[in-house]
């Protein structure tokens, strides 16, 4: 791997250009490098598979016929050297050809087009709710340090990160759906309900666009249970980090100075504390997106939520290589993009970052 | 530790003030006490396991999905096995396996991190970029991919989990080593002509063990969650092993019999929570900021 430009101080010293642009340019290059690395990882992962994909895809009967097997290997390029296979893989990627899934017999790209919006809808819902609740709880706990509120937030957030999502999903499913009947069961929409015409793939947005109130209510109701499961975890994570980020800032000298000058508490919190704490909080929000995707694999399995997680799980257990590579790419690239976006936001919030 | 420490530092001295371990383990808060008690109770179950008067966790009975009763405290599962016996037996699977995972990942990760920090340059760049790459994938998804690629077996699951867990240790160790590398006694040792490996082993390692061990304690809960999560997906332990995650997945098929999944899940929550309570106290004890903040009453 070539040396990464991940050292702004070294590469950028004394050169012209706007510092913000230069900083963003470097972060962008690093992100590109990481994307390239992701293609390498997904490729290596599937190339190293000792289990024979040929038998898994063709079935035992066809795999016994050497003619069929040779044909299959030629089609996938499995008879060429690894380096050539990788270049072929990259070439197909550039043309957005992610191969054909062995289990659905559809192009992987089409499968992903169906799966991604389902997960995205769930993840966005959870992210918005848990950023509000988590950062709010963390701020409250830090401002009331060593008071009862702090203790309650601490215990609740530890419970949140200690509870296995797949178990909580099952328990809430049992209580909320089977016992109380307050929530709809699995899936994204009631089976008897016609899905709204597809625009974004997000059922809540599409039903609103179509002006279909019944479908919208039903889609939101289906989001609630899996949403609560993931939110509990994400809130726990965010509350902990926000609390310690705010505590850090509270003991900083500029905050002491602001308070000593007699600024009202509210002004100090909103003008100085929150702004400074925003940088670490933003970073954690970006990073927590990865945990959210991990959690959604396990949650989707329980709620039969036909998203990326379930697709990944099904293709991984059936050795559907093309599909696994596709999911790995989408997930890796999403994660890198989000963290690049966080870098950009950070640079705007914190001027020091650009000058480093 | 003073700057005049000779080439050979006090062995295994963590860079915190003396007595940090005792201070942090002294239960100042009820949470830490609860954590320690629960963790010790589970430890006892692991040690005494075979001697406990419970039923055979593998014995199948025609009494399938039976609710809680005097014979079966936690009911029975889909094959008529006693859930209480399986939860107890599961402690002897989940806890040692997670411990093994944490230890292996700590050894691998801190070795990589130490080498990167000590050698620097291209080696450092390459190793840390690889770590970044692994971190660019959500843990379960990458572990799932590796476990599936290698084929379902416990060994492969452990390998898969190692692949996703080493980078955090590598990062922490690297930054600690970078801090230790420029200390006088380490430089003195290198100037005396000892090789990098000897320098690593004798001068650097003792100075990074404390924080890395704390990280491992904090990480134990995550290891339990990762292992049970993979098993839940059918990519970790293999049936009929009484593993908690695997037992919860039996409850998915039979969700109306709530006891099948509820009790193994509670076992997971209790041990993870206990370790997180302990870890929280450890973190507080090691973090001087939390002690300062006690004095400065918040707004």
Interface residues (C-beta under 8 A of the other chain):
Chain A: X1 X3 X4 X6 X33 X34 X37 X38 X40 X41 X45 X46 X48 X49 X50 X51 X142 X143 X144 X145 X146 X154 X155 X158 X159 X161 X162 X163 X164 X165 X166 X167 X168 X170 X171 X173 X174 X178 X247 X248 X250 X251 X256 X259 X265 X268 X269 X290 X291 X293 X294 X295 X297 X298 X301 X302 X309 X312 X313 X316 X317 X319 X324 X327 X328 X331 X332 X335 X336
Chain B: X31 X122 X125 X126 X129 X130 X132 X133 X134 X136 X137 X138 X139 X140 X141 X142 X144 X145 X146 X147 X148 X149 X150 X151 X221 X225 X228 X229 X232 X233 X234 X235 X245 X248 X249 X251 X252 X255 X256 X258 X261 X262 X264 X265 X268 X269 X272 X273 X276 X277 X280 X289 X290 X292 X293 X294 X296 X297 X298 X299
